[in-house]
């Protein structure tokens, strides 16, 4: 699972998180549980960049399963959609 924060006006990636990051990959759990960790990681990185509010673009994927887990993790981390 990959997540990016992109500034649409400039086209630059501000922050990114992935289930392949060392701290997330080292955790045990299902892919859905790791997706929630990815959401929490992107929320931390967003705060470091100074973002609190984002638009959640699921890229045409249905809002369930791992996509929902990422959103839940990001919301618990403090991001507002």
PDB file of N, CA, C and O in Angstrom:
ATOM      1  N   UNK A   1       0.857  -1.167   0.000  1.00  0.00           N
ATOM      2  CA  UNK A   1       0.000   0.000   0.000  1.00  0.00           C
ATOM      3  C   UNK A   1       0.902   1.228   0.000  1.00  0.00           C
ATOM      4  O   UNK A   1       1.807   1.346   0.826  1.00  0.00           O
ATOM      5  N   UNK A   2       0.651   2.124  -0.918  1.00  0.00           N
ATOM      6  CA  UNK A   2       1.396   3.363  -1.029  1.00  0.00           C
ATOM      7  C   UNK A   2       0.439   4.540  -0.886  1.00  0.00           C
ATOM      8  O   UNK A   2      -0.679   4.506  -1.400  1.00  0.00           O
ATOM      9  N   UNK A   3       0.882   5.580  -0.186  1.00  0.00           N
ATOM     10  CA  UNK A   3       0.089   6.782   0.007  1.00  0.00           C
ATOM     11  C   UNK A   3       1.012   7.978  -0.199  1.00  0.00           C
ATOM     12  O   UNK A   3       2.154   7.980   0.261  1.00  0.00           O
ATOM     13  N   UNK A   4       0.504   8.996  -0.898  1.00  0.00           N
ATOM     14  CA  UNK A   4       1.279  10.208  -1.125  1.00  0.00           C
ATOM     15  C   UNK A   4       0.432  11.432  -0.828  1.00  0.00           C
ATOM     16  O   UNK A   4      -0.785  11.425  -1.012  1.00  0.00           O
ATOM     17  N   UNK A   5       1.095  12.480  -0.368  1.00  0.00           N
ATOM     18  CA  UNK A   5       0.477  13.792  -0.242  1.00  0.00           C
ATOM     19  C   UNK A   5       1.056  14.630  -1.369  1.00  0.00           C
ATOM     20  O   UNK A   5       2.257  14.899  -1.397  1.00  0.00           O
ATOM     21  N   UNK A   6       0.196  15.045  -2.304  1.00  0.00           N
ATOM     22  CA  UNK A   6       0.649  15.761  -3.485  1.00  0.00           C
ATOM     23  C   UNK A   6      -0.006  17.137  -3.517  1.00  0.00           C
ATOM     24  O   UNK A   6      -1.211  17.266  -3.305  1.00  0.00           O
ATOM     25  N   UNK A   7       0.794  18.155  -3.782  1.00  0.00           N
ATOM     26  CA  UNK A   7       0.282  19.503  -3.995  1.00  0.00           C
ATOM     27  C   UNK A   7      -0.147  19.589  -5.456  1.00  0.00           C
ATOM     28  O   UNK A   7       0.695  19.598  -6.354  1.00  0.00           O
ATOM     29  N   UNK A   8      -1.443  19.652  -5.693  1.00  0.00           N
ATOM     30  CA  UNK A   8      -1.964  19.651  -7.054  1.00  0.00           C
ATOM     31  C   UNK A   8      -1.577  20.888  -7.853  1.00  0.00           C
ATOM     32  O   UNK A   8      -1.495  20.824  -9.080  1.00  0.00           O
ATOM     33  N   UNK A   9      -1.340  22.006  -7.189  1.00  0.00           N
ATOM     34  CA  UNK A   9      -1.006  23.217  -7.930  1.00  0.00           C
ATOM     35  C   UNK A   9       0.403  23.172  -8.501  1.00  0.00           C
ATOM     36  O   UNK A   9       0.646  23.690  -9.591  1.00  0.00           O
ATOM     37  N   UNK A  10       1.334  22.560  -7.776  1.00  0.00           N
ATOM     38  CA  UNK A  10       2.715  22.477  -8.259  1.00  0.00           C
ATOM     39  C   UNK A  10       3.073  21.100  -8.782  1.00  0.00           C
ATOM     40  O   UNK A  10       4.061  20.948  -9.500  1.00  0.00           O
ATOM     41  N   UNK A  11       2.278  20.087  -8.429  1.00  0.00           N
ATOM     42  CA  UNK A  11       2.572  18.728  -8.871  1.00  0.00           C
ATOM     43  C   UNK A  11       3.676  18.055  -8.082  1.00  0.00           C
ATOM     44  O   UNK A  11       4.209  17.034  -8.517  1.00  0.00           O
ATOM     45  N   UNK A  12       4.031  18.604  -6.931  1.00  0.00           N
ATOM     46  CA  UNK A  12       5.102  18.041  -6.114  1.00  0.00           C
ATOM     47  C   UNK A  12       4.541  17.120  -5.028  1.00  0.00           C
ATOM     48  O   UNK A  12       3.480  17.371  -4.456  1.00  0.00           O
ATOM     49  N   UNK A  13       5.282  16.061  -4.768  1.00  0.00           N
ATOM     50  CA  UNK A  13       4.936  15.156  -3.676  1.00  0.00           C
ATOM     51  C   UNK A  13       5.504  15.735  -2.385  1.00  0.00           C
ATOM     52  O   UNK A  13       6.710  15.960  -2.279  1.00  0.00           O
ATOM     53  N   UNK A  14       4.647  15.973  -1.417  1.00  0.00           N
ATOM     54  CA  UNK A  14       5.056  16.566  -0.147  1.00  0.00           C
ATOM     55  C   UNK A  14       5.505  15.522   0.865  1.00  0.00           C
ATOM     56  O   UNK A  14       6.415  15.765   1.657  1.00  0.00           O
ATOM     57  N   UNK A  15       4.863  14.361   0.836  1.00  0.00           N
ATOM     58  CA  UNK A  15       5.196  13.276   1.759  1.00  0.00           C
ATOM     59  C   UNK A  15       4.650  11.976   1.188  1.00  0.00           C
ATOM     60  O   UNK A  15       3.712  11.974   0.391  1.00  0.00           O
ATOM     61  N   UNK A  16       5.248  10.886   1.606  1.00  0.00           N
ATOM     62  CA  UNK A  16       4.798   9.571   1.146  1.00  0.00           C
ATOM     63  C   UNK A  16       5.013   8.554   2.253  1.00  0.00           C
ATOM     64  O   UNK A  16       5.893   8.707   3.100  1.00  0.00           O
ATOM     65  N   UNK A  17       4.191   7.514   2.227  1.00  0.00           N
ATOM     66  CA  UNK A  17       4.325   6.407   3.169  1.00  0.00           C
ATOM     67  C   UNK A  17       3.956   5.126   2.430  1.00  0.00           C
ATOM     68  O   UNK A  17       3.172   5.141   1.481  1.00  0.00           O
ATOM     69  N   UNK A  18       4.534   4.023   2.884  1.00  0.00           N
ATOM     70  CA  UNK A  18       4.308   2.747   2.221  1.00  0.00           C
ATOM     71  C   UNK A  18       4.341   1.626   3.242  1.00  0.00           C
ATOM     72  O   UNK A  18       4.956   1.741   4.302  1.00  0.00           O
ATOM     73  N   UNK A  19       3.665   0.539   2.900  1.00  0.00           N
ATOM     74  CA  UNK A  19       3.715  -0.633   3.771  1.00  0.00           C
ATOM     75  C   UNK A  19       5.081  -1.312   3.691  1.00  0.00           C
ATOM     76  O   UNK A  19       5.366  -2.230   4.459  1.00  0.00           O
ATOM     77  N   UNK A  20       5.921  -0.862   2.765  1.00  0.00           N
ATOM     78  CA  UNK A  20       7.269  -1.413   2.651  1.00  0.00           C
ATOM     79  C   UNK A  20       8.299  -0.608   3.442  1.00  0.00           C
ATOM     80  O   UNK A  20       9.478  -0.964   3.460  1.00  0.00           O
ATOM     81  N   UNK A  21       7.870   0.469   4.094  1.00  0.00           N
ATOM     82  CA  UNK A  21       8.765   1.216   4.968  1.00  0.00           C
ATOM     83  C   UNK A  21       9.235   0.283   6.084  1.00  0.00           C
ATOM     84  O   UNK A  21       8.481  -0.578   6.537  1.00  0.00           O
ATOM     85  N   UNK A  22      10.467   0.456   6.518  1.00  0.00           N
ATOM     86  CA  UNK A  22      11.069  -0.470   7.481  1.00  0.00           C
ATOM     87  C   UNK A  22      10.257  -0.628   8.760  1.00  0.00           C
ATOM     88  O   UNK A  22      10.060  -1.745   9.240  1.00  0.00           O
ATOM     89  N   UNK A  23       9.789   0.479   9.309  1.00  0.00           N
ATOM     90  CA  UNK A  23       9.067   0.381  10.585  1.00  0.00           C
ATOM     91  C   UNK A  23       7.710  -0.288  10.427  1.00  0.00           C
ATOM     92  O   UNK A  23       7.235  -0.928  11.365  1.00  0.00           O
ATOM     93  N   UNK A  24       7.081  -0.158   9.281  1.00  0.00           N
ATOM     94  CA  UNK A  24       5.778  -0.796   9.051  1.00  0.00           C
ATOM     95  C   UNK A  24       5.959  -2.249   8.630  1.00  0.00           C
ATOM     96  O   UNK A  24       5.212  -3.119   9.078  1.00  0.00           O
ATOM     97  N   UNK A  25       6.930  -2.518   7.783  1.00  0.00           N
ATOM     98  CA  UNK A  25       7.166  -3.882   7.305  1.00  0.00           C
ATOM     99  C   UNK A  25       7.593  -4.807   8.448  1.00  0.00           C
ATOM    100  O   UNK A  25       7.350  -6.012   8.401  1.00  0.00           O
ATOM    101  N   UNK A  26       8.226  -4.238   9.467  1.00  0.00           N
ATOM    102  CA  UNK A  26       8.680  -5.043  10.599  1.00  0.00           C
ATOM    103  C   UNK A  26       7.531  -5.467  11.505  1.00  0.00           C
ATOM    104  O   UNK A  26       7.675  -6.408  12.286  1.00  0.00           O
ATOM    105  N   UNK A  27       6.390  -4.784  11.410  1.00  0.00           N
ATOM    106  CA  UNK A  27       5.236  -5.112  12.245  1.00  0.00           C
ATOM    107  C   UNK A  27       4.574  -6.392  11.748  1.00  0.00           C
ATOM    108  O   UNK A  27       4.563  -6.680  10.551  1.00  0.00           O
ATOM    109  N   UNK A  28       4.036  -7.138  12.668  1.00  0.00           N
ATOM    110  CA  UNK A  28       3.267  -8.324  12.295  1.00  0.00           C
ATOM    111  C   UNK A  28       1.807  -7.929  12.182  1.00  0.00           C
ATOM    112  O   UNK A  28       1.334  -7.035  12.883  1.00  0.00           O
ATOM    113  N   UNK A  29       1.104  -8.602  11.296  1.00  0.00           N
ATOM    114  CA  UNK A  29      -0.315  -8.325  11.133  1.00  0.00           C
ATOM    115  C   UNK A  29      -0.753  -8.551   9.703  1.00  0.00           C
ATOM    116  O   UNK A  29       0.054  -8.858   8.825  1.00  0.00           O
ATOM    117  N   UNK A  30      -2.033  -8.396   9.489  1.00  0.00           N
ATOM    118  CA  UNK A  30      -2.586  -8.587   8.158  1.00  0.00           C
ATOM    119  C   UNK A  30      -2.291  -7.362   7.295  1.00  0.00           C
ATOM    120  O   UNK A  30      -1.816  -6.340   7.789  1.00  0.00           O
ATOM    121  N   UNK A  31      -2.579  -7.480   6.001  1.00  0.00           N
ATOM    122  CA  UNK A  31      -2.368  -6.352   5.097  1.00  0.00           C
ATOM    123  C   UNK A  31      -3.270  -5.183   5.477  1.00  0.00           C
ATOM    124  O   UNK A  31      -2.880  -4.025   5.324  1.00  0.00           O
ATOM    125  N   UNK A  32      -4.452  -5.470   5.964  1.00  0.00           N
ATOM    126  CA  UNK A  32      -5.366  -4.408   6.388  1.00  0.00           C
ATOM    127  C   UNK A  32      -4.818  -3.685   7.612  1.00  0.00           C
ATOM    128  O   UNK A  32      -4.892  -2.458   7.690  1.00  0.00           O
ATOM    129  N   UNK A  33      -4.273  -4.425   8.560  1.00  0.00           N
ATOM    130  CA  UNK A  33      -3.687  -3.806   9.747  1.00  0.00           C
ATOM    131  C   UNK A  33      -2.484  -2.952   9.378  1.00  0.00           C
ATOM    132  O   UNK A  33      -2.293  -1.877   9.947  1.00  0.00           O
ATOM    133  N   UNK A  34      -1.671  -3.413   8.437  1.00  0.00           N
ATOM    134  CA  UNK A  34      -0.521  -2.630   7.986  1.00  0.00           C
ATOM    135  C   UNK A  34      -0.973  -1.392   7.229  1.00  0.00           C
ATOM    136  O   UNK A  34      -0.311  -0.355   7.286  1.00  0.00           O
ATOM    137  N   UNK A  35      -2.089  -1.487   6.522  1.00  0.00           N
ATOM    138  CA  UNK A  35      -2.623  -0.328   5.812  1.00  0.00           C
ATOM    139  C   UNK A  35      -3.029   0.768   6.797  1.00  0.00           C
ATOM    140  O   UNK A  35      -2.863   1.956   6.519  1.00  0.00           O
ATOM    141  N   UNK A  36      -3.552   0.366   7.930  1.00  0.00           N
ATOM    142  CA  UNK A  36      -3.911   1.342   8.960  1.00  0.00           C
ATOM    143  C   UNK A  36      -2.657   2.024   9.502  1.00  0.00           C
ATOM    144  O   UNK A  36      -2.681   3.216   9.810  1.00  0.00           O
ATOM    145  N   UNK A  37      -1.569   1.276   9.618  1.00  0.00           N
ATOM    146  CA  UNK A  37      -0.299   1.857  10.042  1.00  0.00           C
ATOM    147  C   UNK A  37       0.228   2.841   8.999  1.00  0.00           C
ATOM    148  O   UNK A  37       0.831   3.856   9.350  1.00  0.00           O
ATOM    149  N   UNK A  38       0.003   2.544   7.722  1.00  0.00           N
ATOM    150  CA  UNK A  38       0.399   3.456   6.646  1.00  0.00           C
ATOM    151  C   UNK A  38      -0.372   4.767   6.786  1.00  0.00           C
ATOM    152  O   UNK A  38       0.203   5.844   6.622  1.00  0.00           O
ATOM    153  N   UNK A  39      -1.648   4.685   7.084  1.00  0.00           N
ATOM    154  CA  UNK A  39      -2.452   5.885   7.302  1.00  0.00           C
ATOM    155  C   UNK A  39      -1.940   6.717   8.460  1.00  0.00           C
ATOM    156  O   UNK A  39      -1.881   7.943   8.372  1.00  0.00           O
ATOM    157  N   UNK A  40      -1.570   6.057   9.543  1.00  0.00           N
ATOM    158  CA  UNK A  40      -1.025   6.771  10.705  1.00  0.00           C
ATOM    159  C   UNK A  40       0.315   7.411  10.357  1.00  0.00           C
ATOM    160  O   UNK A  40       0.606   8.522  10.801  1.00  0.00           O
ATOM    161  N   UNK A  41       1.128   6.719   9.567  1.00  0.00           N
ATOM    162  CA  UNK A  41       2.434   7.255   9.167  1.00  0.00           C
ATOM    163  C   UNK A  41       2.273   8.490   8.291  1.00  0.00           C
ATOM    164  O   UNK A  41       3.004   9.465   8.463  1.00  0.00           O
ATOM    165  N   UNK A  42       1.329   8.464   7.353  1.00  0.00           N
ATOM    166  CA  UNK A  42       1.141   9.626   6.482  1.00  0.00           C
ATOM    167  C   UNK A  42       0.585  10.799   7.276  1.00  0.00           C
ATOM    168  O   UNK A  42       0.867  11.951   6.948  1.00  0.00           O
ATOM    169  N   UNK A  43      -0.192  10.529   8.305  1.00  0.00           N
ATOM    170  CA  UNK A  43      -0.704  11.607   9.165  1.00  0.00           C
ATOM    171  C   UNK A  43       0.447  12.276   9.911  1.00  0.00           C
ATOM    172  O   UNK A  43       0.478  13.502  10.026  1.00  0.00           O
ATOM    173  N   UNK A  44       1.388  11.488  10.416  1.00  0.00           N
ATOM    174  CA  UNK A  44       2.561  12.047  11.100  1.00  0.00           C
ATOM    175  C   UNK A  44       3.385  12.897  10.139  1.00  0.00           C
ATOM    176  O   UNK A  44       3.822  13.995  10.483  1.00  0.00           O
ATOM    177  N   UNK A  45       3.592  12.378   8.937  1.00  0.00           N
ATOM    178  CA  UNK A  45       4.392  13.107   7.949  1.00  0.00           C
ATOM    179  C   UNK A  45       3.680  14.376   7.496  1.00  0.00           C
ATOM    180  O   UNK A  45       4.331  15.383   7.216  1.00  0.00           O
ATOM    181  N   UNK A  46       2.358  14.342   7.421  1.00  0.00           N
ATOM    182  CA  UNK A  46       1.598  15.529   7.047  1.00  0.00           C
ATOM    183  C   UNK A  46       1.760  16.618   8.107  1.00  0.00           C
ATOM    184  O   UNK A  46       1.897  17.796   7.777  1.00  0.00           O
ATOM    185  N   UNK A  47       1.743  16.227   9.365  1.00  0.00           N
ATOM    186  CA  UNK A  47       1.926  17.198  10.440  1.00  0.00           C
ATOM    187  C   UNK A  47       3.322  17.803  10.379  1.00  0.00           C
ATOM    188  O   UNK A  47       3.491  18.993  10.644  1.00  0.00           O
ATOM    189  N   UNK A  48       4.329  16.994  10.031  1.00  0.00           N
ATOM    190  CA  UNK A  48       5.700  17.493   9.905  1.00  0.00           C
ATOM    191  C   UNK A  48       5.803  18.536   8.794  1.00  0.00           C
ATOM    192  O   UNK A  48       6.596  19.473   8.894  1.00  0.00           O
ATOM    193  N   UNK A  49       5.008  18.378   7.740  1.00  0.00           N
ATOM    194  CA  UNK A  49       5.017  19.299   6.612  1.00  0.00           C
ATOM    195  C   UNK A  49       4.118  20.509   6.895  1.00  0.00           C
ATOM    196  O   UNK A  49       4.218  21.531   6.216  1.00  0.00           O
ATOM    197  N   UNK A  50       3.252  20.391   7.888  1.00  0.00           N
ATOM    198  CA  UNK A  50       2.367  21.487   8.256  1.00  0.00           C
ATOM    199  C   UNK A  50       0.964  21.371   7.704  1.00  0.00           C
ATOM    200  O   UNK A  50       0.255  22.374   7.612  1.00  0.00           O
ATOM    201  N   UNK A  51       0.546  20.179   7.336  1.00  0.00           N
ATOM    202  CA  UNK A  51      -0.798  19.965   6.806  1.00  0.00           C
ATOM    203  C   UNK A  51      -1.703  19.348   7.866  1.00  0.00           C
ATOM    204  O   UNK A  51      -1.289  18.482   8.636  1.00  0.00           O
ATOM    205  N   UNK A  52      -2.941  19.812   7.885  1.00  0.00           N
ATOM    206  CA  UNK A  52      -3.934  19.219   8.775  1.00  0.00           C
ATOM    207  C   UNK A  52      -5.144  18.718   7.997  1.00  0.00           C
ATOM    208  O   UNK A  52      -5.802  17.762   8.406  1.00  0.00           O
ATOM    209  N   UNK A  53      -5.435  19.377   6.861  1.00  0.00           N
ATOM    210  CA  UNK A  53      -6.602  19.040   6.058  1.00  0.00           C
ATOM    211  C   UNK A  53      -6.146  18.607   4.674  1.00  0.00           C
ATOM    212  O   UNK A  53      -5.326  19.275   4.044  1.00  0.00           O
ATOM    213  N   UNK A  54      -6.685  17.481   4.202  1.00  0.00           N
ATOM    214  CA  UNK A  54      -6.331  16.941   2.885  1.00  0.00           C
ATOM    215  C   UNK A  54      -7.593  16.475   2.168  1.00  0.00           C
ATOM    216  O   UNK A  54      -8.661  16.359   2.769  1.00  0.00           O
ATOM    217  N   UNK A  55      -7.451  16.215   0.892  1.00  0.00           N
ATOM    218  CA  UNK A  55      -8.523  15.599   0.115  1.00  0.00           C
ATOM    219  C   UNK A  55      -8.098  14.158  -0.144  1.00  0.00           C
ATOM    220  O   UNK A  55      -7.000  13.906  -0.641  1.00  0.00           O
ATOM    221  N   UNK A  56      -8.962  13.226   0.193  1.00  0.00           N
ATOM    222  CA  UNK A  56      -8.656  11.808   0.057  1.00  0.00           C
ATOM    223  C   UNK A  56      -9.110  11.325  -1.313  1.00  0.00           C
ATOM    224  O   UNK A  56     -10.308  11.189  -1.564  1.00  0.00           O
ATOM    225  N   UNK A  57      -8.155  11.067  -2.198  1.00  0.00           N
ATOM    226  CA  UNK A  57      -8.452  10.556  -3.539  1.00  0.00           C
ATOM    227  C   UNK A  57      -8.109   9.071  -3.534  1.00  0.00           C
ATOM    228  O   UNK A  57      -6.940   8.700  -3.424  1.00  0.00           O
ATOM    229  N   UNK A  58      -9.103   8.242  -3.650  1.00  0.00           N
ATOM    230  CA  UNK A  58      -8.888   6.801  -3.575  1.00  0.00           C
ATOM    231  C   UNK A  58      -8.552   6.199  -4.920  1.00  0.00           C
ATOM    232  O   UNK A  58      -8.455   4.977  -5.036  1.00  0.00           O
ATOM    233  N   UNK A  59      -8.371   7.017  -5.938  1.00  0.00           N
ATOM    234  CA  UNK A  59      -7.917   6.549  -7.242  1.00  0.00           C
ATOM    235  C   UNK A  59      -8.863   5.579  -7.925  1.00  0.00           C
ATOM    236  O   UNK A  59      -8.415   4.680  -8.637  1.00  0.00           O
ATOM    237  N   UNK A  60     -10.145   5.742  -7.724  1.00  0.00           N
ATOM    238  CA  UNK A  60     -11.114   4.861  -8.360  1.00  0.00           C
ATOM    239  C   UNK A  60     -11.365   3.560  -7.620  1.00  0.00           C
ATOM    240  O   UNK A  60     -12.225   2.775  -8.021  1.00  0.00           O
ATOM    241  N   UNK A  61     -10.631   3.323  -6.552  1.00  0.00           N
ATOM    242  CA  UNK A  61     -10.837   2.107  -5.759  1.00  0.00           C
ATOM    243  C   UNK A  61     -12.045   2.284  -4.845  1.00  0.00           C
ATOM    244  O   UNK A  61     -12.338   3.391  -4.394  1.00  0.00           O
ATOM    245  N   UNK A  62     -12.732   1.200  -4.581  1.00  0.00           N
ATOM    246  CA  UNK A  62     -13.864   1.242  -3.667  1.00  0.00           C
ATOM    247  C   UNK A  62     -13.395   1.576  -2.260  1.00  0.00           C
ATOM    248  O   UNK A  62     -12.292   1.200  -1.861  1.00  0.00           O
ATOM    249  N   UNK A  63     -14.225   2.276  -1.517  1.00  0.00           N
ATOM    250  CA  UNK A  63     -13.900   2.662  -0.150  1.00  0.00           C
ATOM    251  C   UNK A  63     -14.275   1.525   0.796  1.00  0.00           C
ATOM    252  O   UNK A  63     -15.325   1.558   1.439  1.00  0.00           O
ATOM    253  N   UNK A  64     -13.421   0.538   0.871  1.00  0.00           N
ATOM    254  CA  UNK A  64     -13.594  -0.564   1.808  1.00  0.00           C
ATOM    255  C   UNK A  64     -12.251  -1.267   1.960  1.00  0.00           C
ATOM    256  O   UNK A  64     -11.311  -0.976   1.220  1.00  0.00           O
ATOM    257  N   UNK A  65     -12.158  -2.173   2.897  1.00  0.00           N
ATOM    258  CA  UNK A  65     -10.941  -2.953   3.082  1.00  0.00           C
ATOM    259  C   UNK A  65      -9.732  -2.107   3.416  1.00  0.00           C
ATOM    260  O   UNK A  65      -9.752  -1.309   4.353  1.00  0.00           O
ATOM    261  N   UNK A  66      -8.663  -2.294   2.627  1.00  0.00           N
ATOM    262  CA  UNK A  66      -7.407  -1.609   2.912  1.00  0.00           C
ATOM    263  C   UNK A  66      -7.477  -0.114   2.664  1.00  0.00           C
ATOM    264  O   UNK A  66      -6.818   0.654   3.365  1.00  0.00           O
ATOM    265  N   UNK A  67      -8.255   0.315   1.689  1.00  0.00           N
ATOM    266  CA  UNK A  67      -8.406   1.751   1.429  1.00  0.00           C
ATOM    267  C   UNK A  67      -9.067   2.416   2.636  1.00  0.00           C
ATOM    268  O   UNK A  67      -8.644   3.488   3.070  1.00  0.00           O
ATOM    269  N   UNK A  68     -10.088   1.787   3.165  1.00  0.00           N
ATOM    270  CA  UNK A  68     -10.771   2.308   4.356  1.00  0.00           C
ATOM    271  C   UNK A  68      -9.825   2.298   5.557  1.00  0.00           C
ATOM    272  O   UNK A  68      -9.863   3.213   6.380  1.00  0.00           O
ATOM    273  N   UNK A  69      -8.982   1.278   5.665  1.00  0.00           N
ATOM    274  CA  UNK A  69      -8.044   1.183   6.782  1.00  0.00           C
ATOM    275  C   UNK A  69      -7.030   2.329   6.744  1.00  0.00           C
ATOM    276  O   UNK A  69      -6.674   2.880   7.786  1.00  0.00           O
ATOM    277  N   UNK A  70      -6.571   2.684   5.550  1.00  0.00           N
ATOM    278  CA  UNK A  70      -5.651   3.818   5.419  1.00  0.00           C
ATOM    279  C   UNK A  70      -6.338   5.095   5.884  1.00  0.00           C
ATOM    280  O   UNK A  70      -5.753   5.882   6.629  1.00  0.00           O
ATOM    281  N   UNK A  71      -7.567   5.300   5.451  1.00  0.00           N
ATOM    282  CA  UNK A  71      -8.316   6.499   5.839  1.00  0.00           C
ATOM    283  C   UNK A  71      -8.540   6.534   7.351  1.00  0.00           C
ATOM    284  O   UNK A  71      -8.384   7.583   7.976  1.00  0.00           O
ATOM    285  N   UNK A  72      -8.898   5.413   7.930  1.00  0.00           N
ATOM    286  CA  UNK A  72      -9.118   5.345   9.377  1.00  0.00           C
ATOM    287  C   UNK A  72      -7.837   5.669  10.142  1.00  0.00           C
ATOM    288  O   UNK A  72      -7.863   6.418  11.118  1.00  0.00           O
ATOM    289  N   UNK A  73      -6.722   5.101   9.694  1.00  0.00           N
ATOM    290  CA  UNK A  73      -5.437   5.365  10.346  1.00  0.00           C
ATOM    291  C   UNK A  73      -5.034   6.823  10.248  1.00  0.00           C
ATOM    292  O   UNK A  73      -4.502   7.393  11.201  1.00  0.00           O
ATOM    293  N   UNK A  74      -5.287   7.431   9.089  1.00  0.00           N
ATOM    294  CA  UNK A  74      -4.953   8.843   8.908  1.00  0.00           C
ATOM    295  C   UNK A  74      -5.837   9.726   9.778  1.00  0.00           C
ATOM    296  O   UNK A  74      -5.363  10.700  10.364  1.00  0.00           O
ATOM    297  N   UNK A  75      -7.121   9.388   9.862  1.00  0.00           N
ATOM    298  CA  UNK A  75      -8.031  10.170  10.717  1.00  0.00           C
ATOM    299  C   UNK A  75      -7.630  10.056  12.184  1.00  0.00           C
ATOM    300  O   UNK A  75      -7.633  11.047  12.913  1.00  0.00           O
ATOM    301  N   UNK A  76      -7.290   8.855  12.608  1.00  0.00           N
ATOM    302  CA  UNK A  76      -6.856   8.672  13.999  1.00  0.00           C
ATOM    303  C   UNK A  76      -5.557   9.414  14.266  1.00  0.00           C
ATOM    304  O   UNK A  76      -5.294   9.826  15.396  1.00  0.00           O
ATOM    305  N   UNK A  77      -4.742   9.584  13.228  1.00  0.00           N
ATOM    306  CA  UNK A  77      -3.498  10.335  13.359  1.00  0.00           C
ATOM    307  C   UNK A  77      -3.699  11.837  13.360  1.00  0.00           C
ATOM    308  O   UNK A  77      -2.755  12.585  13.613  1.00  0.00           O
ATOM    309  N   UNK A  78      -4.921  12.295  13.079  1.00  0.00           N
ATOM    310  CA  UNK A  78      -5.222  13.715  13.154  1.00  0.00           C
ATOM    311  C   UNK A  78      -5.503  14.403  11.841  1.00  0.00           C
ATOM    312  O   UNK A  78      -5.780  15.602  11.842  1.00  0.00           O
ATOM    313  N   UNK A  79      -5.448  13.707  10.714  1.00  0.00           N
ATOM    314  CA  UNK A  79      -5.767  14.339   9.435  1.00  0.00           C
ATOM    315  C   UNK A  79      -7.269  14.514   9.288  1.00  0.00           C
ATOM    316  O   UNK A  79      -8.052  13.682   9.747  1.00  0.00           O
ATOM    317  N   UNK A  80      -7.654  15.591   8.653  1.00  0.00           N
ATOM    318  CA  UNK A  80      -9.068  15.849   8.370  1.00  0.00           C
ATOM    319  C   UNK A  80      -9.268  15.766   6.879  1.00  0.00           C
ATOM    320  O   UNK A  80      -8.496  16.337   6.107  1.00  0.00           O
ATOM    321  N   UNK A  81     -10.315  15.048   6.464  1.00  0.00           N
ATOM    322  CA  UNK A  81     -10.621  14.896   5.040  1.00  0.00           C
ATOM    323  C   UNK A  81     -11.752  15.816   4.672  1.00  0.00           C
ATOM    324  O   UNK A  81     -12.171  15.848   3.515  1.00  0.00           O
TER     325      UNK A  81
END
